[in-house]
Amino acid sequence: MSHIVEFKECTGCGACAAVCPVKAITLDGQPDGFAFASIDDDACIHCNRCREACPAINQAELRLQEAVYAAQSPAREVLLRSASGGAFFELAQAFLQDGGTVYGAAMDIVDSAAHVAHEGVADVAGLSRLQGSKYAQGAAHPVFDEVKARLRRGERVLFSGLPCQVAGLYGYLGRGYDTLVTVDIFCHGNTSPHQLNLYLRYLKDKHRRDVTDYVFRDKERGVGYKSRLTLANGKVVRMTALQEAYWYLFQTSKFYRESCYSCPYACDRRVGDLSLGDFWGIERQRPEVLVQNGGPLDSTYGISVILANTDKGKSLVEASALVREECDIADVIPGGAAVRAPQPMPEDRSVVLQMFRAGDYAKIKRYCVRQMGFEYVYDLVCDTPPVKLLRRLLGR
Ligand SMILES: Cc1cc2nc3c(=O)[nH]c(=O)nc-3n(C[C@H](O)[C@H](O)[C@H](O)COP(=O)(O)OP(=O)(O)OC[C@H]3O[C@@H](n4cnc5c(N)ncnc54)[C@H](O)[C@@H]3O)c2cc1C
């Protein structure tokens, strides 16, 4: 077995595996559960197409935005299912109205284990599977062949994914298509499915029931990072951001894949026709656009930031039903870690990865609780029924 690039450069986008004419490349057997391209040297015909397609070797073109928007779906039910302001749903809906197929990441949970993978949908009803952030790396490359076949037939395709996945698609296609629109999702780092599944197994053991659904950002309690777990007996468990440690580890960048810490896409020049993220800090940067100040955007269930990086992207925003206000990239940068720079690698990352390898999530949680300290205790106290009731009565 040999590799196309070293693990620290490989993003696991899978362009190499999809382009290989003899299917000699696999993405398994990875360190810490991360997809890592390996070549079966006996099967390899040395055509070099994997290296030509690899965005770690031939970097995709990055573009500076033509327009920046703070935006939001006008529909509450769309906002409830979306991680931020529902920009993805509204753009995808506008795209589907003109015919075409939308590709994005869906998550299924089988036997308490999550499987994140890209799939295509051709009608608005199917979009719900793609809505919402799944904070673990999935497989996008298995749909690359299908995307190419559609584009060759002249069909319209909207492909959304993390910037490294969009770069992987461009590398695989090797040329542009007028009927392709790409959407890259702001990303400040990603974890492996193996790590997510250790966490889900811990939840299964803790609640003594299979996990049937997991929503990373449950909006019933407003915007934020509060997760919702559904168990096999139908019981729904709602957690705060700090209670289960996965989120703490994610936010503090402690267990991302190695390439994320030198990600070439974590900047304001973008790979997609459009880029979507959370508009964190909008209340400080652009308070006048919020409803409480007479503006059109309501921060209760999240507001999206959209970077339109090409005319194609801008036209799709204009064709959508999104409520929007033009902004400047300078408004986005203070709250937008994903457009500033890659996250620095924390000193204790190797300690955290070691604990994941040992497979003891309870130990990981104890480690996180110690680090969170007072913040964790405060969060727990605030989540008890009497305090919640008191806060509701006081309107806080
Ligand atoms: C791993 C990850 C890290 C992120 N980091 C940041 C960040 O640092 N800052 C920030 O502002 N926003 C970040 N986001 C983006 C944010 O969470 C929202 O996804 C984004 O704002 C779009 O929200 P929405 O309401 O428009 O649409 P939603 O309906 O919430 O998002 C749906 C879109 O997200 C895509 N998607 C969801 N999960 C995955 C996945 N695992 N892999 C590939 N695509 C996926 C779907 O394909 C679809 O295109 C991150 C998202 C992910 C998945």
PDBQT file of the ligand as one rigid body, heavy atoms in Angstrom, charges set to zero:
ROOT
HETATM    1  C1  LIG A 401     -18.258  19.978  10.382  1.00  0.00    +0.000 C 
HETATM    2  C2  LIG A 401     -18.885  21.337  10.328  1.00  0.00    +0.000 A 
HETATM    3  C3  LIG A 401     -18.200  22.429  10.862  1.00  0.00    +0.000 A 
HETATM    4  C4  LIG A 401     -18.770  23.698  10.808  1.00  0.00    +0.000 A 
HETATM    5  N1  LIG A 401     -18.086  24.766  11.329  1.00  0.00    +0.000 NA
HETATM    6  C5  LIG A 401     -18.622  26.011  11.240  1.00  0.00    +0.000 A 
HETATM    7  C6  LIG A 401     -17.922  27.145  11.736  1.00  0.00    +0.000 A 
HETATM    8  O1  LIG A 401     -16.822  27.037  12.258  1.00  0.00    +0.000 OA
HETATM    9  N2  LIG A 401     -18.498  28.371  11.616  1.00  0.00    +0.000 N 
HETATM   10  C7  LIG A 401     -19.718  28.542  11.032  1.00  0.00    +0.000 A 
HETATM   11  O2  LIG A 401     -20.190  29.680  10.949  1.00  0.00    +0.000 OA
HETATM   12  N3  LIG A 401     -20.391  27.487  10.542  1.00  0.00    +0.000 NA
HETATM   13  C8  LIG A 401     -19.883  26.248  10.627  1.00  0.00    +0.000 A 
HETATM   14  N4  LIG A 401     -20.569  25.162  10.121  1.00  0.00    +0.000 N 
HETATM   15  C9  LIG A 401     -21.758  25.434   9.308  1.00  0.00    +0.000 C 
HETATM   16  C10 LIG A 401     -23.052  25.608  10.083  1.00  0.00    +0.000 C 
HETATM   17  O3  LIG A 401     -23.132  24.647  11.124  1.00  0.00    +0.000 OA
HETATM   18  C11 LIG A 401     -24.252  25.396   9.134  1.00  0.00    +0.000 C 
HETATM   19  O4  LIG A 401     -24.146  24.143   8.507  1.00  0.00    +0.000 OA
HETATM   20  C12 LIG A 401     -24.308  26.401   8.027  1.00  0.00    +0.000 C 
HETATM   21  O5  LIG A 401     -24.397  27.672   8.587  1.00  0.00    +0.000 OA
HETATM   22  C13 LIG A 401     -25.507  26.146   7.117  1.00  0.00    +0.000 C 
HETATM   23  O6  LIG A 401     -26.644  26.304   7.863  1.00  0.00    +0.000 OA
HETATM   24  P1  LIG A 401     -28.081  26.460   7.184  1.00  0.00    +0.000 P 
HETATM   25  O7  LIG A 401     -29.024  26.838   8.262  1.00  0.00    +0.000 OA
HETATM   26  O8  LIG A 401     -28.000  27.322   5.976  1.00  0.00    +0.000 OA
HETATM   27  O9  LIG A 401     -28.373  25.017   6.595  1.00  0.00    +0.000 OA
HETATM   28  P2  LIG A 401     -28.449  23.593   7.310  1.00  0.00    +0.000 P 
HETATM   29  O10 LIG A 401     -29.722  22.975   6.878  1.00  0.00    +0.000 OA
HETATM   30  O11 LIG A 401     -28.169  23.669   8.735  1.00  0.00    +0.000 OA
HETATM   31  O12 LIG A 401     -27.214  22.872   6.643  1.00  0.00    +0.000 OA
HETATM   32  C14 LIG A 401     -27.349  21.926   5.660  1.00  0.00    +0.000 C 
HETATM   33  C15 LIG A 401     -26.111  21.924   4.826  1.00  0.00    +0.000 C 
HETATM   34  O13 LIG A 401     -24.985  21.491   5.600  1.00  0.00    +0.000 OA
HETATM   35  C16 LIG A 401     -24.366  20.392   4.931  1.00  0.00    +0.000 C 
HETATM   36  N5  LIG A 401     -23.780  19.513   5.915  1.00  0.00    +0.000 N 
HETATM   37  C17 LIG A 401     -24.260  19.179   7.126  1.00  0.00    +0.000 A 
HETATM   38  N6  LIG A 401     -23.436  18.320   7.747  1.00  0.00    +0.000 NA
HETATM   39  C18 LIG A 401     -22.413  18.072   6.898  1.00  0.00    +0.000 A 
HETATM   40  C19 LIG A 401     -21.272  17.245   6.938  1.00  0.00    +0.000 A 
HETATM   41  N7  LIG A 401     -20.971  16.494   7.989  1.00  0.00    +0.000 N 
HETATM   42  N8  LIG A 401     -20.455  17.235   5.868  1.00  0.00    +0.000 NA
HETATM   43  C20 LIG A 401     -20.725  18.000   4.776  1.00  0.00    +0.000 A 
HETATM   44  N9  LIG A 401     -21.783  18.810   4.687  1.00  0.00    +0.000 NA
HETATM   45  C21 LIG A 401     -22.625  18.851   5.727  1.00  0.00    +0.000 A 
HETATM   46  C22 LIG A 401     -25.506  19.739   4.154  1.00  0.00    +0.000 C 
HETATM   47  O14 LIG A 401     -24.994  19.033   3.070  1.00  0.00    +0.000 OA
HETATM   48  C23 LIG A 401     -26.285  20.958   3.693  1.00  0.00    +0.000 C 
HETATM   49  O15 LIG A 401     -25.661  21.520   2.570  1.00  0.00    +0.000 OA
HETATM   50  C24 LIG A 401     -20.037  23.877  10.197  1.00  0.00    +0.000 A 
HETATM   51  C25 LIG A 401     -20.723  22.783   9.674  1.00  0.00    +0.000 A 
HETATM   52  C26 LIG A 401     -20.158  21.521   9.738  1.00  0.00    +0.000 A 
HETATM   53  C27 LIG A 401     -20.938  20.357   9.169  1.00  0.00    +0.000 C 
ENDROOT
TORSDOF 0
